[in-house]
Amino acid sequence: MKAKKPTKPYWEMKTAELRDATKQFDEEFVGDKARPLTPAMKARWERAKAQGESGDNGAVEAHIAVRLDKDLLERCSALAKKKRLSRDDLIARGLRALLAAEGE
């Protein structure tokens, strides 16, 4: 069952129209409709997994968990917002600056 494109945007629909346009999402478990990957889809999936995650500069990224004082985290978030950066970018810039200052 393929979803048909609504004739107008959802935010302009009346309740009955919206209910009709979104009834496909009322099903509780759609896993029964899943099917195995085709060989082409599987090859594409394997290529995507092998590439790993990369940042903006193309470097492979790693995910870590760090514990920070709540006040320090709030200050970090506020500065990142002020500078229009993500917290990840702000922390990475700080670490690069510290490593450069230490000659690493």
VENNORHU-V301953 format. One record per helix or strand of 2 or more residues. SS is the DSSP state (hx for helix, st for strand). FROM is the first residue (numbers start at 0). TO is the last residue. If there is no record, write none. Layout:
ss:from:to
SS:FROM:TO
SS:FROM:TO
//
This chain:
ss:from:to
hx:9:11
hx:14:20
hx:22:25
hx:30:32
hx:38:50
hx:69:81
hx:86:100
//
